[in-house]
Amino acid sequence: MLEVPLNDGTVWTGTEAQLRREHPDWLPYAKRVQPRTQATRTTRKDWQNSTSTVFRDENGRVTVLDDIDSDIEDEQWPQRLPTSTRRYNVPTTVTRGNTRYQVHPNQTIPRRAHADPTISGTRGTEDIPQAKPKRQRRGFFAHPLLYLGIGMTTMLALWVLGQMAVNWWQNHQDDATYGRPRTYQFEAVFGHNDSASNPTHIIIINLNRHVIIIELPGGDATRARIYNGPTLFQDGGDLVPVTGKASDVNGDGKPDLVLFIQDQRTVFINDGTQFRPAKPGDHITLPK
């Protein structure tokens, strides 16, 4: 048997099955008692202050629990079932105050997946604070030295590409100026059967790394002379342009032939009739 004190000062008494069926919300406030006939107490204050427990059954009979039965309070009371799983056999219409509720006992409420109906007196999963999941790192994470290596490699690649671009542009300019094979021509008066009106024509050719000088004295091809110049061994030597000029490098008053090969200077001495390679005993002052 269970009893529940009401706000109007009376006490409701009945079995647990009746309480669950008629007033399920009162279940947490019910007190379990054993029936025993005793004097009637009808006020809520008397019920709270008494040393005995008073309740009234369905037939109006009053029963009391003496102090010897107070140890009943120490019993393990049934806990309130999770809201998502409680089911009661209630009437189709329930009136509470000025509000009337329509009950559909045959309608089944789907059980939530996170609620466990077999556990009584425990909170549902939705009531328990859940720890936030640790945020997982996404994407590619590598050692900082990897990014440093990638940056240096990129800079090196850009530098190489820049050098290639510069070399390409230089070769393009040389192709437009000297052609292939690299060829350079100029005219000067050397005193080899020539004059100011008929100067000597000099042709300098870089033919497969071998420098060849062709002299046409006075512009006369029948008197042409060919001189062998230096051989170029550096990388891309076949594309190096070779130029020349007439300059008196030994101070004898006769113009000599000077070849310009990048930063190098090669001198052919004018002996009055032709050119010869410079010797170690010649006192030469190279032009800029």
FENWODA-V582366 format. One line per field, one symbol per residue. ss: DSSP state (H for helix, E for strand, - for the rest). phi: phi as a letter, one per 20 degrees, with the letter a starting at -180 (. if undefined). psi: psi as a letter, one per 20 degrees, with the letter a starting at -180 (. if undefined). Layout:
BEGIN
ss=???
phi=???
psi=???
END
This chain:
BEGIN
ss=-EEEE-----EEEE-HHHHHHH-HHHHHH-EE----E------HHHHHH---EEEE-----EEEE-HHHHHHHH------------------EEEE--EEEE----------------------HHH----------------HHHHHHHHHHHHHHHHHHHHHHHHHHHHHHHHHHH---EEEEEEE-----------EEEEEEEE--EEEEEEEHHH-HHH-EEEEEEE-----HHH--EEEEEE--------EEEEEE--EEEEEEE----EEE-----------
phi=.cccfdfenececreffffffecffegfdfcecdfbfafecdefffffefedddbdefenfdccdfffeffffeffeffffggfcfccedffccdcmedddeddfeeeeffffeedfedendffffeefefffffefdneccfgffffffffffffffffffffffffffffffffedmcffcccbcbedndlcbfecffddcdcedlmdecddddfmmeffdfccdeefdedffmffdefddbbebeedmendfdddddcleeccddeeeocbdcffdfefeddfff
psi=qqqpprhjirppparhhgghggmhiihijqpprpppprqppiqhghhhiqirpprpahjiqpqqprhijiihhiqoqpqpqphiippqnqrhpppocjpppppnhipppppqhjpoiioqjqqrhiipppppqppppqapprqhhghghgghhggghhgghgghgggghghgghghgiapqppqqrqroijmkrrhhmrppppppnolippppppnpjjohikqqppparppirpkhijpqprrrppoiikjipprpppondjqpppppojhhaqqqqrhipopopq.
END
